[in-house]
Amino acid sequence: MIRYMGTRNNPDGGTVYVFIINGQQKEVREAALKQYPGCYEALPPAAKAKIAANRAWLSKL
C-alpha cells in the first residue's frame, strides 16, 4: 500500500516527496521515483505537472 502524504524541502534545498509505503514513511527525491514502483502513480495531478515542468526545463539546458 502506497499513500502520498505531501512534499518537504530537504536541507540541500531540494524537494522530496513523502509517502507511506507498507506502513513506513519514506522520503523520495524526484529522481528516485522510478526506484519505488507505484509512487509516481500515487502522486496527485499537481505534483505530476510540477515534475513534468521540471523535466521540460531540464531538457532545454
mmCIF file of the N, C-alpha and C atoms, coordinates in Angstrom:
data_MODEL
# 
_entry.id   MODEL 
# 
loop_
_atom_site.group_PDB 
_atom_site.id 
_atom_site.type_symbol 
_atom_site.label_atom_id 
_atom_site.label_alt_id 
_atom_site.label_comp_id 
_atom_site.label_asym_id 
_atom_site.label_entity_id 
_atom_site.label_seq_id 
_atom_site.pdbx_PDB_ins_code 
_atom_site.Cartn_x 
_atom_site.Cartn_y 
_atom_site.Cartn_z 
_atom_site.occupancy 
_atom_site.B_iso_or_equiv 
_atom_site.pdbx_formal_charge 
_atom_site.auth_seq_id 
_atom_site.auth_comp_id 
_atom_site.auth_asym_id 
_atom_site.auth_atom_id 
_atom_site.pdbx_PDB_model_num 
ATOM 1   N N  . MET A 1 1  ? 0.828  -1.173 0.000   1.00 0.00 ? 1  MET A N  1 
ATOM 2   C CA . MET A 1 1  ? 0.000  0.000  0.000   1.00 0.00 ? 1  MET A CA 1 
ATOM 3   C C  . MET A 1 1  ? 0.879  1.245  0.000   1.00 0.00 ? 1  MET A C  1 
ATOM 4   N N  . ILE A 1 2  ? 0.575  2.168  -0.895  1.00 0.00 ? 2  ILE A N  1 
ATOM 5   C CA . ILE A 1 2  ? 1.333  3.413  -1.006  1.00 0.00 ? 2  ILE A CA 1 
ATOM 6   C C  . ILE A 1 2  ? 0.371  4.580  -0.870  1.00 0.00 ? 2  ILE A C  1 
ATOM 7   N N  . ARG A 1 3  ? 0.713  5.500  0.033   1.00 0.00 ? 3  ARG A N  1 
ATOM 8   C CA . ARG A 1 3  ? -0.117 6.687  0.237   1.00 0.00 ? 3  ARG A CA 1 
ATOM 9   C C  . ARG A 1 3  ? 0.786  7.922  0.184   1.00 0.00 ? 3  ARG A C  1 
ATOM 10  N N  . TYR A 1 4  ? 0.411  8.883  -0.630  1.00 0.00 ? 4  TYR A N  1 
ATOM 11  C CA . TYR A 1 4  ? 1.135  10.146 -0.748  1.00 0.00 ? 4  TYR A CA 1 
ATOM 12  C C  . TYR A 1 4  ? 0.742  11.050 0.419   1.00 0.00 ? 4  TYR A C  1 
ATOM 13  N N  . MET A 1 5  ? 1.737  11.607 1.113   1.00 0.00 ? 5  MET A N  1 
ATOM 14  C CA . MET A 1 5  ? 1.465  12.444 2.267   1.00 0.00 ? 5  MET A CA 1 
ATOM 15  C C  . MET A 1 5  ? 1.762  13.924 2.014   1.00 0.00 ? 5  MET A C  1 
ATOM 16  N N  . GLY A 1 6  ? 2.652  14.233 1.080   1.00 0.00 ? 6  GLY A N  1 
ATOM 17  C CA . GLY A 1 6  ? 2.971  15.627 0.797   1.00 0.00 ? 6  GLY A CA 1 
ATOM 18  C C  . GLY A 1 6  ? 4.415  15.785 0.365   1.00 0.00 ? 6  GLY A C  1 
ATOM 19  N N  . THR A 1 7  ? 4.856  17.036 0.339   1.00 0.00 ? 7  THR A N  1 
ATOM 20  C CA . THR A 1 7  ? 6.234  17.330 -0.030  1.00 0.00 ? 7  THR A CA 1 
ATOM 21  C C  . THR A 1 7  ? 6.926  18.016 1.134   1.00 0.00 ? 7  THR A C  1 
ATOM 22  N N  . ARG A 1 8  ? 8.236  17.968 1.072   1.00 0.00 ? 8  ARG A N  1 
ATOM 23  C CA . ARG A 1 8  ? 9.051  18.578 2.117   1.00 0.00 ? 8  ARG A CA 1 
ATOM 24  C C  . ARG A 1 8  ? 10.331 19.069 1.449   1.00 0.00 ? 8  ARG A C  1 
ATOM 25  N N  . ASN A 1 9  ? 10.891 20.152 1.950   1.00 0.00 ? 9  ASN A N  1 
ATOM 26  C CA . ASN A 1 9  ? 12.175 20.628 1.454   1.00 0.00 ? 9  ASN A CA 1 
ATOM 27  C C  . ASN A 1 9  ? 13.285 20.035 2.320   1.00 0.00 ? 9  ASN A C  1 
ATOM 28  N N  . ASN A 1 10 ? 14.312 19.498 1.670   1.00 0.00 ? 10 ASN A N  1 
ATOM 29  C CA . ASN A 1 10 ? 15.425 18.931 2.426   1.00 0.00 ? 10 ASN A CA 1 
ATOM 30  C C  . ASN A 1 10 ? 16.466 20.015 2.684   1.00 0.00 ? 10 ASN A C  1 
ATOM 31  N N  . PRO A 1 11 ? 17.463 19.756 3.519   1.00 0.00 ? 11 PRO A N  1 
ATOM 32  C CA . PRO A 1 11 ? 18.472 20.777 3.851   1.00 0.00 ? 11 PRO A CA 1 
ATOM 33  C C  . PRO A 1 11 ? 19.262 21.278 2.638   1.00 0.00 ? 11 PRO A C  1 
ATOM 34  N N  . ASP A 1 12 ? 19.326 20.489 1.581   1.00 0.00 ? 12 ASP A N  1 
ATOM 35  C CA . ASP A 1 12 ? 20.056 20.906 0.385   1.00 0.00 ? 12 ASP A CA 1 
ATOM 36  C C  . ASP A 1 12 ? 19.239 21.844 -0.493  1.00 0.00 ? 12 ASP A C  1 
ATOM 37  N N  . GLY A 1 13 ? 17.997 22.096 -0.140  1.00 0.00 ? 13 GLY A N  1 
ATOM 38  C CA . GLY A 1 13 ? 17.137 22.977 -0.912  1.00 0.00 ? 13 GLY A CA 1 
ATOM 39  C C  . GLY A 1 13 ? 16.290 22.262 -1.940  1.00 0.00 ? 13 GLY A C  1 
ATOM 40  N N  . GLY A 1 14 ? 16.377 20.954 -2.007  1.00 0.00 ? 14 GLY A N  1 
ATOM 41  C CA . GLY A 1 14 ? 15.584 20.176 -2.950  1.00 0.00 ? 14 GLY A CA 1 
ATOM 42  C C  . GLY A 1 14 ? 14.258 19.747 -2.349  1.00 0.00 ? 14 GLY A C  1 
ATOM 43  N N  . THR A 1 15 ? 13.368 19.323 -3.206  1.00 0.00 ? 15 THR A N  1 
ATOM 44  C CA . THR A 1 15 ? 12.058 18.863 -2.772  1.00 0.00 ? 15 THR A CA 1 
ATOM 45  C C  . THR A 1 15 ? 12.040 17.345 -2.721  1.00 0.00 ? 15 THR A C  1 
ATOM 46  N N  . VAL A 1 16 ? 11.514 16.810 -1.646  1.00 0.00 ? 16 VAL A N  1 
ATOM 47  C CA . VAL A 1 16 ? 11.327 15.367 -1.533  1.00 0.00 ? 16 VAL A CA 1 
ATOM 48  C C  . VAL A 1 16 ? 9.837  15.100 -1.350  1.00 0.00 ? 16 VAL A C  1 
ATOM 49  N N  . TYR A 1 17 ? 9.393  13.987 -1.862  1.00 0.00 ? 17 TYR A N  1 
ATOM 50  C CA . TYR A 1 17 ? 8.004  13.579 -1.770  1.00 0.00 ? 17 TYR A CA 1 
ATOM 51  C C  . TYR A 1 17 ? 7.891  12.556 -0.653  1.00 0.00 ? 17 TYR A C  1 
ATOM 52  N N  . VAL A 1 18 ? 6.935  12.757 0.238   1.00 0.00 ? 18 VAL A N  1 
ATOM 53  C CA . VAL A 1 18 ? 6.776  11.902 1.411   1.00 0.00 ? 18 VAL A CA 1 
ATOM 54  C C  . VAL A 1 18 ? 5.638  10.919 1.148   1.00 0.00 ? 18 VAL A C  1 
ATOM 55  N N  . PHE A 1 19 ? 5.949  9.640  1.315   1.00 0.00 ? 19 PHE A N  1 
ATOM 56  C CA . PHE A 1 19 ? 4.983  8.565  1.114   1.00 0.00 ? 19 PHE A CA 1 
ATOM 57  C C  . PHE A 1 19 ? 4.951  7.684  2.350   1.00 0.00 ? 19 PHE A C  1 
ATOM 58  N N  . ILE A 1 20 ? 3.833  7.008  2.538   1.00 0.00 ? 20 ILE A N  1 
ATOM 59  C CA . ILE A 1 20 ? 3.742  5.902  3.486   1.00 0.00 ? 20 ILE A CA 1 
ATOM 60  C C  . ILE A 1 20 ? 3.716  4.650  2.621   1.00 0.00 ? 20 ILE A C  1 
ATOM 61  N N  . ILE A 1 21 ? 4.771  3.848  2.722   1.00 0.00 ? 21 ILE A N  1 
ATOM 62  C CA . ILE A 1 21 ? 4.893  2.627  1.925   1.00 0.00 ? 21 ILE A CA 1 
ATOM 63  C C  . ILE A 1 21 ? 4.910  1.447  2.888   1.00 0.00 ? 21 ILE A C  1 
ATOM 64  N N  . ASN A 1 22 ? 3.877  0.637  2.810   1.00 0.00 ? 22 ASN A N  1 
ATOM 65  C CA . ASN A 1 22 ? 3.741  -0.530 3.691   1.00 0.00 ? 22 ASN A CA 1 
ATOM 66  C C  . ASN A 1 22 ? 3.923  -0.165 5.162   1.00 0.00 ? 22 ASN A C  1 
ATOM 67  N N  . GLY A 1 23 ? 3.346  0.952  5.564   1.00 0.00 ? 23 GLY A N  1 
ATOM 68  C CA . GLY A 1 23 ? 3.372  1.358  6.963   1.00 0.00 ? 23 GLY A CA 1 
ATOM 69  C C  . GLY A 1 23 ? 4.598  2.134  7.390   1.00 0.00 ? 23 GLY A C  1 
ATOM 70  N N  . GLN A 1 24 ? 5.575  2.340  6.512   1.00 0.00 ? 24 GLN A N  1 
ATOM 71  C CA . GLN A 1 24 ? 6.779  3.073  6.865   1.00 0.00 ? 24 GLN A CA 1 
ATOM 72  C C  . GLN A 1 24 ? 6.865  4.354  6.043   1.00 0.00 ? 24 GLN A C  1 
ATOM 73  N N  . GLN A 1 25 ? 7.282  5.423  6.690   1.00 0.00 ? 25 GLN A N  1 
ATOM 74  C CA . GLN A 1 25 ? 7.420  6.697  5.990   1.00 0.00 ? 25 GLN A CA 1 
ATOM 75  C C  . GLN A 1 25 ? 8.704  6.699  5.175   1.00 0.00 ? 25 GLN A C  1 
ATOM 76  N N  . LYS A 1 26 ? 8.599  7.103  3.914   1.00 0.00 ? 26 LYS A N  1 
ATOM 77  C CA . LYS A 1 26 ? 9.756  7.204  3.025   1.00 0.00 ? 26 LYS A CA 1 
ATOM 78  C C  . LYS A 1 26 ? 9.756  8.585  2.405   1.00 0.00 ? 26 LYS A C  1 
ATOM 79  N N  . GLU A 1 27 ? 10.921 9.198  2.335   1.00 0.00 ? 27 GLU A N  1 
ATOM 80  C CA . GLU A 1 27 ? 11.097 10.454 1.624   1.00 0.00 ? 27 GLU A CA 1 
ATOM 81  C C  . GLU A 1 27 ? 11.834 10.134 0.340   1.00 0.00 ? 27 GLU A C  1 
ATOM 82  N N  . VAL A 1 28 ? 11.208 10.442 -0.799  1.00 0.00 ? 28 VAL A N  1 
ATOM 83  C CA . VAL A 1 28 ? 11.737 10.048 -2.092  1.00 0.00 ? 28 VAL A CA 1 
ATOM 84  C C  . VAL A 1 28 ? 12.028 11.302 -2.911  1.00 0.00 ? 28 VAL A C  1 
ATOM 85  N N  . ARG A 1 29 ? 13.266 11.395 -3.413  1.00 0.00 ? 29 ARG A N  1 
ATOM 86  C CA . ARG A 1 29 ? 13.608 12.502 -4.302  1.00 0.00 ? 29 ARG A CA 1 
ATOM 87  C C  . ARG A 1 29 ? 12.952 12.290 -5.654  1.00 0.00 ? 29 ARG A C  1 
ATOM 88  N N  . GLU A 1 30 ? 12.786 13.367 -6.403  1.00 0.00 ? 30 GLU A N  1 
ATOM 89  C CA . GLU A 1 30 ? 12.143 13.291 -7.715  1.00 0.00 ? 30 GLU A CA 1 
ATOM 90  C C  . GLU A 1 30 ? 12.879 12.330 -8.637  1.00 0.00 ? 30 GLU A C  1 
ATOM 91  N N  . ALA A 1 31 ? 14.181 12.355 -8.612  1.00 0.00 ? 31 ALA A N  1 
ATOM 92  C CA . ALA A 1 31 ? 14.970 11.497 -9.490  1.00 0.00 ? 31 ALA A CA 1 
ATOM 93  C C  . ALA A 1 31 ? 14.868 10.023 -9.099  1.00 0.00 ? 31 ALA A C  1 
ATOM 94  N N  . ALA A 1 32 ? 14.467 9.735  -7.876  1.00 0.00 ? 32 ALA A N  1 
ATOM 95  C CA . ALA A 1 32 ? 14.409 8.353  -7.392  1.00 0.00 ? 32 ALA A CA 1 
ATOM 96  C C  . ALA A 1 32 ? 13.002 7.764  -7.434  1.00 0.00 ? 32 ALA A C  1 
ATOM 97  N N  . LEU A 1 33 ? 12.046 8.469  -8.014  1.00 0.00 ? 33 LEU A N  1 
ATOM 98  C CA . LEU A 1 33 ? 10.672 7.955  -8.041  1.00 0.00 ? 33 LEU A CA 1 
ATOM 99  C C  . LEU A 1 33 ? 10.571 6.632  -8.798  1.00 0.00 ? 33 LEU A C  1 
ATOM 100 N N  . LYS A 1 34 ? 11.421 6.430  -9.797  1.00 0.00 ? 34 LYS A N  1 
ATOM 101 C CA . LYS A 1 34 ? 11.367 5.183  -10.567 1.00 0.00 ? 34 LYS A CA 1 
ATOM 102 C C  . LYS A 1 34 ? 11.837 3.983  -9.749  1.00 0.00 ? 34 LYS A C  1 
ATOM 103 N N  . GLN A 1 35 ? 12.591 4.226  -8.681  1.00 0.00 ? 35 GLN A N  1 
ATOM 104 C CA . GLN A 1 35 ? 13.088 3.133  -7.844  1.00 0.00 ? 35 GLN A CA 1 
ATOM 105 C C  . GLN A 1 35 ? 11.997 2.566  -6.935  1.00 0.00 ? 35 GLN A C  1 
ATOM 106 N N  . TYR A 1 36 ? 10.926 3.302  -6.761  1.00 0.00 ? 36 TYR A N  1 
ATOM 107 C CA . TYR A 1 36 ? 9.823  2.862  -5.906  1.00 0.00 ? 36 TYR A CA 1 
ATOM 108 C C  . TYR A 1 36 ? 8.579  2.681  -6.762  1.00 0.00 ? 36 TYR A C  1 
ATOM 109 N N  . PRO A 1 37 ? 8.324  1.464  -7.214  1.00 0.00 ? 37 PRO A N  1 
ATOM 110 C CA . PRO A 1 37 ? 7.165  1.229  -8.085  1.00 0.00 ? 37 PRO A CA 1 
ATOM 111 C C  . PRO A 1 37 ? 5.856  1.649  -7.421  1.00 0.00 ? 37 PRO A C  1 
ATOM 112 N N  . GLY A 1 38 ? 5.052  2.382  -8.160  1.00 0.00 ? 38 GLY A N  1 
ATOM 113 C CA . GLY A 1 38 ? 3.758  2.812  -7.669  1.00 0.00 ? 38 GLY A CA 1 
ATOM 114 C C  . GLY A 1 38 ? 3.749  4.198  -7.058  1.00 0.00 ? 38 GLY A C  1 
ATOM 115 N N  . CYS A 1 39 ? 4.905  4.744  -6.729  1.00 0.00 ? 39 CYS A N  1 
ATOM 116 C CA . CYS A 1 39 ? 4.942  6.060  -6.097  1.00 0.00 ? 39 CYS A CA 1 
ATOM 117 C C  . CYS A 1 39 ? 4.534  7.157  -7.069  1.00 0.00 ? 39 CYS A C  1 
ATOM 118 N N  . TYR A 1 40 ? 5.018  7.107  -8.287  1.00 0.00 ? 40 TYR A N  1 
ATOM 119 C CA . TYR A 1 40 ? 4.656  8.148  -9.251  1.00 0.00 ? 40 TYR A CA 1 
ATOM 120 C C  . TYR A 1 40 ? 3.160  8.131  -9.521  1.00 0.00 ? 40 TYR A C  1 
ATOM 121 N N  . GLU A 1 41 ? 2.585  6.945  -9.604  1.00 0.00 ? 41 GLU A N  1 
ATOM 122 C CA . GLU A 1 41 ? 1.160  6.823  -9.856  1.00 0.00 ? 41 GLU A CA 1 
ATOM 123 C C  . GLU A 1 41 ? 0.327  7.346  -8.681  1.00 0.00 ? 41 GLU A C  1 
ATOM 124 N N  . ALA A 1 42 ? 0.890  7.329  -7.465  1.00 0.00 ? 42 ALA A N  1 
ATOM 125 C CA . ALA A 1 42 ? 0.170  7.787  -6.277  1.00 0.00 ? 42 ALA A CA 1 
ATOM 126 C C  . ALA A 1 42 ? 0.183  9.309  -6.125  1.00 0.00 ? 42 ALA A C  1 
ATOM 127 N N  . LEU A 1 43 ? 1.007  9.987  -6.918  1.00 0.00 ? 43 LEU A N  1 
ATOM 128 C CA . LEU A 1 43 ? 1.087  11.444 -6.824  1.00 0.00 ? 43 LEU A CA 1 
ATOM 129 C C  . LEU A 1 43 ? -0.187 12.100 -7.342  1.00 0.00 ? 43 LEU A C  1 
ATOM 130 N N  . PRO A 1 44 ? -0.568 13.238 -6.764  1.00 0.00 ? 44 PRO A N  1 
ATOM 131 C CA . PRO A 1 44 ? -1.723 13.979 -7.287  1.00 0.00 ? 44 PRO A CA 1 
ATOM 132 C C  . PRO A 1 44 ? -1.347 14.659 -8.609  1.00 0.00 ? 44 PRO A C  1 
ATOM 133 N N  . PRO A 1 45 ? -2.333 15.048 -9.406  1.00 0.00 ? 45 PRO A N  1 
ATOM 134 C CA . PRO A 1 45 ? -2.050 15.678 -10.710 1.00 0.00 ? 45 PRO A CA 1 
ATOM 135 C C  . PRO A 1 45 ? -1.177 16.929 -10.611 1.00 0.00 ? 45 PRO A C  1 
ATOM 136 N N  . ALA A 1 46 ? -1.309 17.713 -9.558  1.00 0.00 ? 46 ALA A N  1 
ATOM 137 C CA . ALA A 1 46 ? -0.499 18.928 -9.413  1.00 0.00 ? 46 ALA A CA 1 
ATOM 138 C C  . ALA A 1 46 ? 0.989  18.589 -9.266  1.00 0.00 ? 46 ALA A C  1 
ATOM 139 N N  . ALA A 1 47 ? 1.301  17.555 -8.516  1.00 0.00 ? 47 ALA A N  1 
ATOM 140 C CA . ALA A 1 47 ? 2.698  17.151 -8.342  1.00 0.00 ? 47 ALA A CA 1 
ATOM 141 C C  . ALA A 1 47 ? 3.256  16.576 -9.637  1.00 0.00 ? 47 ALA A C  1 
ATOM 142 N N  . LYS A 1 48 ? 2.440  15.817 -10.373 1.00 0.00 ? 48 LYS A N  1 
ATOM 143 C CA . LYS A 1 48 ? 2.886  15.281 -11.656 1.00 0.00 ? 48 LYS A CA 1 
ATOM 144 C C  . LYS A 1 48 ? 3.152  16.410 -12.647 1.00 0.00 ? 48 LYS A C  1 
ATOM 145 N N  . ALA A 1 49 ? 2.330  17.463 -12.612 1.00 0.00 ? 49 ALA A N  1 
ATOM 146 C CA . ALA A 1 49 ? 2.534  18.609 -13.501 1.00 0.00 ? 49 ALA A CA 1 
ATOM 147 C C  . ALA A 1 49 ? 3.825  19.341 -13.157 1.00 0.00 ? 49 ALA A C  1 
ATOM 148 N N  . LYS A 1 50 ? 4.138  19.452 -11.866 1.00 0.00 ? 50 LYS A N  1 
ATOM 149 C CA . LYS A 1 50 ? 5.373  20.106 -11.444 1.00 0.00 ? 50 LYS A CA 1 
ATOM 150 C C  . LYS A 1 50 ? 6.582  19.305 -11.905 1.00 0.00 ? 50 LYS A C  1 
ATOM 151 N N  . ILE A 1 51 ? 6.517  17.994 -11.806 1.00 0.00 ? 51 ILE A N  1 
ATOM 152 C CA . ILE A 1 51 ? 7.609  17.137 -12.255 1.00 0.00 ? 51 ILE A CA 1 
ATOM 153 C C  . ILE A 1 51 ? 7.784  17.266 -13.764 1.00 0.00 ? 51 ILE A C  1 
ATOM 154 N N  . ALA A 1 52 ? 6.678  17.286 -14.500 1.00 0.00 ? 52 ALA A N  1 
ATOM 155 C CA . ALA A 1 52 ? 6.747  17.435 -15.955 1.00 0.00 ? 52 ALA A CA 1 
ATOM 156 C C  . ALA A 1 52 ? 7.377  18.779 -16.327 1.00 0.00 ? 52 ALA A C  1 
ATOM 157 N N  . ALA A 1 53 ? 7.036  19.838 -15.596 1.00 0.00 ? 53 ALA A N  1 
ATOM 158 C CA . ALA A 1 53 ? 7.622  21.148 -15.852 1.00 0.00 ? 53 ALA A CA 1 
ATOM 159 C C  . ALA A 1 53 ? 9.117  21.151 -15.560 1.00 0.00 ? 53 ALA A C  1 
ATOM 160 N N  . ASN A 1 54 ? 9.526  20.486 -14.490 1.00 0.00 ? 54 ASN A N  1 
ATOM 161 C CA . ASN A 1 54 ? 10.956 20.393 -14.162 1.00 0.00 ? 54 ASN A CA 1 
ATOM 162 C C  . ASN A 1 54 ? 11.707 19.637 -15.250 1.00 0.00 ? 54 ASN A C  1 
ATOM 163 N N  . ARG A 1 55 ? 11.138 18.555 -15.737 1.00 0.00 ? 55 ARG A N  1 
ATOM 164 C CA . ARG A 1 55 ? 11.791 17.770 -16.779 1.00 0.00 ? 55 ARG A CA 1 
ATOM 165 C C  . ARG A 1 55 ? 11.871 18.551 -18.087 1.00 0.00 ? 55 ARG A C  1 
ATOM 166 N N  . ALA A 1 56 ? 10.842 19.313 -18.414 1.00 0.00 ? 56 ALA A N  1 
ATOM 167 C CA . ALA A 1 56 ? 10.861 20.139 -19.622 1.00 0.00 ? 56 ALA A CA 1 
ATOM 168 C C  . ALA A 1 56 ? 11.934 21.214 -19.515 1.00 0.00 ? 56 ALA A C  1 
ATOM 169 N N  . TRP A 1 57 ? 12.058 21.802 -18.341 1.00 0.00 ? 57 TRP A N  1 
ATOM 170 C CA . TRP A 1 57 ? 13.073 22.830 -18.134 1.00 0.00 ? 57 TRP A CA 1 
ATOM 171 C C  . TRP A 1 57 ? 14.476 22.237 -18.268 1.00 0.00 ? 57 TRP A C  1 
ATOM 172 N N  . LEU A 1 58 ? 14.693 21.061 -17.682 1.00 0.00 ? 58 LEU A N  1 
ATOM 173 C CA . LEU A 1 58 ? 15.998 20.418 -17.780 1.00 0.00 ? 58 LEU A CA 1 
ATOM 174 C C  . LEU A 1 58 ? 16.336 20.009 -19.203 1.00 0.00 ? 58 LEU A C  1 
ATOM 175 N N  . SER A 1 59 ? 15.343 19.633 -19.977 1.00 0.00 ? 59 SER A N  1 
ATOM 176 C CA . SER A 1 59 ? 15.621 19.204 -21.350 1.00 0.00 ? 59 SER A CA 1 
ATOM 177 C C  . SER A 1 59 ? 16.072 20.371 -22.225 1.00 0.00 ? 59 SER A C  1 
ATOM 178 N N  . LYS A 1 60 ? 15.765 21.598 -21.817 1.00 0.00 ? 60 LYS A N  1 
ATOM 179 C CA . LYS A 1 60 ? 16.175 22.769 -22.586 1.00 0.00 ? 60 LYS A CA 1 
ATOM 180 C C  . LYS A 1 60 ? 17.628 23.167 -22.333 1.00 0.00 ? 60 LYS A C  1 
ATOM 181 N N  . LEU A 1 61 ? 18.224 22.651 -21.274 1.00 0.00 ? 61 LEU A N  1 
ATOM 182 C CA . LEU A 1 61 ? 19.610 23.004 -20.947 1.00 0.00 ? 61 LEU A CA 1 
ATOM 183 C C  . LEU A 1 61 ? 20.602 22.345 -21.852 1.00 0.00 ? 61 LEU A C  1 
# 
